[in-house]
Amino acid sequence: MRLSVFLPFLAACVALNAWASEPKSRTLDIYWIDSEGGGSTLMVSPAGESVLVDTGNPGGRDAARIHKVATELAGLSRIDHVVITHFHGDHFGGLADLAQLMPVGTLYDKGITEAVPDQGGNALRWTMLSRPYRDAKVEQRVTLAAGDEVKLKQVEGLPPLSLRCLAANQKMIAPGSGQPLNPHTTSVADKAPDLSDNANSVVLLLAYGGFRFFDGGDLTWNAEKKLASPHNLAGEVDLYQVNHHGLDSSSHPLLVRSLAPTVAVFNNGPRKGTSQSAMDALKAVPGLKAIYQVHENVREDRQNNTAPEMIANHGDLGDGCAGHHLKCSVSADAKTYTVLVPSRGHSRVFETRAK
């Protein structure tokens, strides 16, 4: 081959090889699955690894909805990691049903015991409710504590990805060395001690490059305050899954103001969540740009709804509800993220605030 012909051929081969070795444009995807006021948040990393936070209610409906989103929309054949934030039926109850529908890798929780997680709860009911969970077929089980991480695969050439436990069983991570006091303060009074397992919820922070997503399960008022005072242990975030579906026993104004989210998502039900106090706390955040809901609030306080196009499911349809989901896709470079409401044809792009 003549040199004049060989050199362009060689250059083309080098360019093709460089293109093949570059990371493809992959997103970090988050799905909020409708468990009718329960908890089901599915995250799929740029490497295709999946993390499901909470599994909805027992009975098959929520597990089927998770399975549908996971297989038909996210293209998954298994769930690699499941994190259970606390032991209430609307958060851990669907695990056994889901494990019958698809393989489940590692199951993380804050430690299940024979004792009833809610002080004063019914021991017999707890035994019956927890047995399917204990017997569910998973590959391994891990107990999470504050400071632990769910180890996730990294993709060469893409931003670092981490999922860290900030709190569990009301024990919080320690502040960083030299971390200043939270400049935000509050005069809001504490509430009566929460004797339910909500207060013991696992709190997670997902970070991808500069993008940050906070999922606090059903964490309640006094425990929320510990995350923000005297130090802001979570820092500021881009995306906030509103604690406890937006019930008025949660969303402490100090925590919400300290998180300073750009976007908030309610994984609520038609008659559960989006309380006036939660809405007020969010709307007091100067940089908040959007609120999304899995369900329209159909109670008498219908003023506590975001814009219709930002709500996945409308009306109180009961068993006839289609179970529409919400989705967030973070760009491969983590500089922008798009929130979608597929059932309404809505999408909106937001810029990540680099931390």
C-alpha positions as CSV (number, residue, x, y, z in Angstrom):
1,M,0.0,0.0,0.0
2,R,1.4,3.4,-1.0
3,L,2.2,5.7,1.9
4,S,-0.2,8.4,0.6
5,V,-3.0,5.9,0.9
6,F,-1.9,4.2,4.1
7,L,-1.7,7.3,6.2
8,P,-5.3,8.4,5.8
9,F,-6.3,4.8,6.5
10,L,-4.2,4.7,9.6
11,A,-5.7,8.0,10.8
12,A,-9.2,6.7,10.3
13,C,-8.4,3.6,12.3
14,V,-7.0,5.6,15.2
15,A,-10.1,7.9,15.2
16,L,-12.4,4.9,15.1
17,N,-10.6,3.3,18.0
18,A,-10.7,6.5,20.1
19,W,-14.4,6.9,19.4
20,A,-15.0,3.3,20.5
21,S,-13.0,3.8,23.8
22,E,-14.9,7.0,24.8
23,P,-17.7,6.6,27.3
24,K,-21.1,6.6,25.6
25,S,-23.6,9.2,26.5
26,R,-25.4,7.5,29.4
27,T,-27.7,9.1,32.0
28,L,-28.4,8.5,35.6
29,D,-32.1,7.8,35.8
30,I,-34.5,8.1,38.8
31,Y,-38.0,6.8,38.7
32,W,-40.7,7.5,41.3
33,I,-43.1,4.6,41.1
34,D,-46.7,5.0,42.2
35,S,-47.3,2.9,45.3
36,E,-50.4,5.0,46.3
37,G,-48.7,6.9,49.0
38,G,-46.0,4.3,49.8
39,G,-42.4,4.5,48.9
40,S,-40.8,3.2,45.7
41,T,-37.8,5.0,44.1
42,L,-35.8,3.3,41.4
43,M,-32.3,4.6,40.4
44,V,-30.4,3.3,37.4
45,S,-26.7,4.3,37.1
46,P,-24.8,5.1,33.9
47,A,-23.3,1.7,34.3
48,G,-26.8,0.1,34.2
49,E,-26.7,-0.8,37.9
50,S,-29.9,-0.5,39.8
51,V,-30.9,0.6,43.3
52,L,-34.5,0.4,44.5
53,V,-35.2,2.4,47.6
54,D,-38.3,0.9,49.3
55,T,-40.7,-1.6,47.7
56,G,-44.2,-0.3,48.4
57,N,-47.1,-2.2,50.0
58,P,-47.6,-6.0,50.2
59,G,-50.3,-7.6,48.0
60,G,-48.7,-7.6,44.6
61,R,-49.9,-4.3,43.1
62,D,-46.9,-2.3,43.9
63,A,-44.4,-5.0,43.1
64,A,-46.0,-5.4,39.7
65,R,-45.7,-1.6,39.1
66,I,-42.0,-1.7,40.1
67,H,-41.4,-4.7,37.9
68,K,-43.1,-3.0,34.9
69,V,-41.0,0.2,35.2
70,A,-37.8,-1.8,35.9
71,T,-38.2,-4.2,32.9
72,E,-40.2,-2.2,30.3
73,L,-38.8,1.3,30.9
74,A,-35.4,0.9,32.5
75,G,-34.6,-2.3,30.6
76,L,-33.6,-4.2,33.7
77,S,-33.6,-8.0,34.2
78,R,-32.8,-7.8,38.0
79,I,-32.6,-5.3,40.8
80,D,-29.0,-5.1,42.0
81,H,-29.6,-3.3,45.3
82,V,-32.7,-2.8,47.4
83,V,-32.5,-0.3,50.4
84,I,-35.4,-0.4,52.9
85,T,-35.6,2.9,54.8
86,H,-37.7,1.6,57.7
87,F,-40.2,-1.1,58.7
88,H,-43.6,0.1,57.8
89,G,-45.7,-1.9,55.4
90,D,-45.9,0.8,52.7
91,H,-42.1,0.8,52.4
92,F,-40.9,-2.8,53.0
93,G,-44.1,-4.8,52.4
94,G,-43.6,-5.3,48.6
95,L,-40.2,-6.9,48.8
96,A,-41.3,-10.6,49.0
97,D,-43.7,-10.1,46.0
98,L,-41.0,-8.3,44.0
99,A,-38.4,-11.1,44.7
100,Q,-40.8,-13.5,43.1
101,L,-41.0,-11.4,39.9
102,M,-37.3,-10.8,39.4
103,P,-33.9,-11.5,41.0
104,V,-32.9,-9.2,43.8
105,G,-29.2,-8.8,44.6
106,T,-28.2,-7.2,47.9
107,L,-30.8,-6.1,50.5
108,Y,-29.9,-3.3,52.8
109,D,-31.8,-2.2,55.9
110,K,-31.1,-0.7,59.3
111,G,-31.3,-4.0,61.1
112,I,-34.5,-5.9,61.6
113,T,-35.3,-7.3,65.0
114,E,-38.0,-9.5,66.6
115,A,-39.1,-6.4,68.7
116,V,-41.9,-4.4,67.2
117,P,-40.3,-1.3,65.5
118,D,-43.1,1.0,66.6
119,Q,-43.1,1.4,70.4
120,G,-46.4,0.1,71.7
121,G,-47.2,-1.7,68.4
122,N,-48.9,-5.1,68.0
123,A,-46.4,-7.9,68.3
124,L,-48.5,-10.5,66.5
125,R,-49.2,-8.2,63.6
126,W,-45.5,-7.4,63.3
127,T,-44.6,-11.1,63.2
128,M,-47.1,-11.8,60.5
129,L,-46.1,-8.7,58.4
130,S,-42.4,-9.2,58.7
131,R,-42.2,-13.0,58.0
132,P,-42.5,-12.7,54.2
133,Y,-39.7,-10.0,54.3
134,R,-37.5,-12.2,56.4
135,D,-38.1,-15.2,54.1
136,A,-37.7,-13.3,50.8
137,K,-35.2,-14.7,48.4
138,V,-32.3,-12.3,48.0
139,E,-28.6,-12.9,47.3
140,Q,-27.3,-11.3,50.5
141,R,-28.4,-9.0,53.3
142,V,-26.4,-6.0,54.7
143,T,-27.2,-3.7,57.7
144,L,-26.6,0.0,57.0
145,A,-25.4,2.5,59.5
146,A,-24.7,6.2,59.3
147,G,-21.6,6.8,57.1
148,D,-21.9,3.5,55.2
149,E,-22.0,3.5,51.4
150,V,-23.8,1.3,48.8
151,K,-20.8,0.5,46.6
152,L,-21.7,1.4,43.0
153,K,-19.9,0.7,39.7
154,Q,-18.0,3.7,38.2
155,V,-17.8,4.4,34.5
156,E,-14.4,5.5,33.3
157,G,-14.6,9.0,31.8
158,L,-17.8,9.9,33.6
159,P,-18.3,11.8,36.9
160,P,-17.9,9.9,40.2
161,L,-21.1,8.3,41.6
162,S,-21.8,7.6,45.2
163,L,-24.8,6.6,47.5
164,R,-24.1,7.3,51.1
165,C,-26.2,6.6,54.3
166,L,-26.4,9.9,56.3
167,A,-28.5,8.5,59.1
168,A,-30.1,5.4,60.4
169,N,-31.9,4.6,63.7
170,Q,-31.6,8.4,64.6
171,K,-27.8,8.2,64.5
172,M,-26.3,10.8,62.2
173,I,-23.0,11.1,60.4
174,A,-20.4,13.2,62.2
175,P,-19.7,16.7,60.7
176,G,-16.7,17.0,58.6
177,S,-13.5,18.2,60.1
178,G,-13.7,22.0,60.5
179,Q,-17.3,22.1,59.1
180,P,-18.8,25.4,60.1
181,L,-22.1,25.7,61.9
182,N,-25.2,25.9,59.8
183,P,-25.9,29.6,59.1
184,H,-29.6,28.9,59.0
185,T,-31.3,28.7,62.4
186,T,-34.8,28.2,63.6
187,S,-37.2,29.1,66.4
188,V,-39.6,26.4,65.4
189,A,-40.5,24.2,68.4
190,D,-39.8,20.4,68.5
191,K,-42.8,18.1,68.3
192,A,-43.7,15.3,70.7
193,P,-41.2,12.4,70.4
194,D,-42.0,10.1,67.5
195,L,-42.3,6.6,68.8
196,S,-42.8,5.0,65.4
197,D,-40.1,3.6,63.1
198,N,-40.5,6.7,60.8
199,A,-38.0,8.5,63.0
200,N,-35.5,5.7,62.5
201,S,-35.5,6.0,58.7
202,V,-32.4,5.4,56.7
203,V,-31.4,8.7,55.0
204,L,-29.6,8.5,51.7
205,L,-27.6,11.0,49.6
206,L,-27.0,10.2,46.0
207,A,-24.2,12.2,44.4
208,Y,-23.2,12.1,40.7
209,G,-20.6,14.7,39.8
210,G,-22.1,18.0,41.1
211,F,-25.7,16.6,41.1
212,R,-27.1,15.6,44.5
213,F,-30.4,13.8,45.4
214,F,-31.7,13.5,48.9
215,D,-34.1,10.6,50.0
216,G,-34.9,10.5,53.7
217,G,-37.6,7.9,53.7
218,D,-40.2,8.8,56.3
219,L,-37.9,10.8,58.6
220,T,-39.9,13.0,61.0
221,W,-39.6,16.4,62.5
222,N,-37.2,16.1,65.5
223,A,-34.9,13.7,63.7
224,E,-34.9,16.0,60.6
225,K,-33.7,18.8,62.8
226,K,-30.6,16.7,63.9
227,L,-29.5,16.6,60.3
228,A,-29.5,20.4,60.1
229,S,-28.5,21.6,63.5
230,P,-25.9,22.6,64.6
231,H,-24.3,21.5,61.3
232,N,-25.9,21.0,57.9
233,L,-24.9,17.4,57.5
234,A,-26.5,16.8,54.1
235,G,-25.5,20.0,52.5
236,E,-27.4,21.6,49.7
237,V,-29.0,19.4,47.0
238,D,-30.5,19.7,43.6
239,L,-33.3,17.3,44.0
240,Y,-35.3,16.5,47.2
241,Q,-37.7,13.7,47.6
242,V,-40.0,15.2,50.2
243,N,-39.8,13.3,53.5
244,H,-42.7,11.1,54.6
245,H,-44.8,11.8,51.5
246,G,-45.2,15.4,52.6
247,L,-47.2,14.7,55.8
248,D,-47.2,17.5,58.5
249,S,-45.2,15.4,60.9
250,S,-42.2,15.9,58.7
251,S,-40.6,18.6,56.5
252,H,-39.0,20.6,59.3
253,P,-38.4,24.1,57.9
254,L,-34.8,24.2,59.0
255,L,-33.9,21.0,57.1
256,V,-35.8,22.0,54.0
257,R,-34.2,25.5,54.0
258,S,-30.7,23.9,54.6
259,L,-31.1,21.4,51.7
260,A,-32.2,24.4,49.5
261,P,-33.5,22.1,46.7
262,T,-34.0,23.4,43.2
263,V,-36.7,20.7,42.6
264,A,-38.9,18.8,45.0
265,V,-40.8,15.6,44.4
266,F,-43.7,14.3,46.5
267,N,-44.2,10.5,46.3
268,N,-47.7,10.9,47.7
269,G,-51.2,9.4,47.4
270,P,-54.5,11.0,46.4
271,R,-55.3,11.5,50.1
272,K,-51.9,11.3,51.7
273,G,-49.1,13.9,51.8
274,T,-48.7,17.4,50.3
275,S,-49.7,19.0,53.6
276,Q,-49.9,22.7,54.0
277,S,-46.9,22.8,56.3
278,A,-44.8,20.8,53.8
279,M,-45.8,23.1,51.0
280,D,-45.1,26.2,53.1
281,A,-41.6,24.9,54.0
282,L,-40.8,24.3,50.3
283,K,-42.1,27.6,49.0
284,A,-40.0,29.4,51.6
285,V,-36.8,28.1,49.8
286,P,-35.5,31.0,47.7
287,G,-34.0,28.9,44.9
288,L,-36.9,26.4,44.5
289,K,-38.0,26.2,40.9
290,A,-40.4,23.3,40.6
291,I,-42.6,20.9,42.6
292,Y,-43.7,17.5,41.2
293,Q,-46.3,15.1,42.6
294,V,-46.9,11.4,41.8
295,H,-50.6,12.0,42.7
296,E,-53.0,14.9,42.7
297,N,-54.2,15.8,46.2
298,V,-58.0,15.3,46.1
299,R,-58.7,16.2,49.7
300,E,-60.6,19.4,50.7
301,D,-57.3,21.3,50.8
302,R,-56.9,21.0,47.0
303,Q,-54.9,24.3,47.1
304,N,-52.0,22.1,48.1
305,N,-51.2,20.9,44.6
306,T,-48.6,21.9,42.1
307,A,-49.4,22.7,38.5
308,P,-51.5,20.0,36.8
309,E,-48.9,19.2,34.2
310,M,-46.4,18.4,37.0
311,I,-48.7,15.7,38.5
312,A,-48.5,12.1,37.2
313,N,-51.9,10.8,38.4
314,H,-55.1,12.8,38.5
315,G,-58.2,12.1,40.4
316,D,-59.0,9.4,43.0
317,L,-59.4,6.4,40.9
318,G,-58.7,3.6,43.4
319,D,-58.1,0.3,41.7
320,G,-58.6,2.0,38.4
321,C,-55.5,4.2,38.8
322,A,-53.0,3.6,35.9
323,G,-50.1,4.1,38.3
324,H,-48.2,6.6,36.2
325,H,-44.6,7.4,37.3
326,L,-42.3,10.4,37.4
327,K,-38.7,10.3,36.0
328,C,-35.5,12.3,36.3
329,S,-32.6,11.9,33.9
330,V,-29.3,13.4,34.8
331,S,-27.0,14.0,31.8
332,A,-23.9,12.0,31.4
333,D,-21.7,14.9,32.4
334,A,-24.0,15.6,35.4
335,K,-24.4,19.3,34.4
336,T,-28.1,19.2,33.7
337,Y,-31.1,17.0,34.7
338,T,-34.5,16.6,33.1
339,V,-37.7,15.9,35.1
340,L,-40.4,14.2,33.1
341,V,-44.1,13.5,33.6
342,P,-44.7,11.1,30.8
343,S,-48.4,10.8,31.4
344,R,-48.8,14.6,30.8
345,G,-46.2,15.0,28.1
346,H,-44.2,17.4,30.4
347,S,-40.4,17.7,30.6
348,R,-38.2,20.5,32.0
349,V,-34.5,20.8,32.1
350,F,-32.6,22.2,35.2
351,E,-29.0,23.1,35.6
352,T,-27.0,21.3,38.3
353,R,-25.5,23.5,40.9
354,A,-21.9,22.3,41.2
355,K,-20.9,21.8,44.9
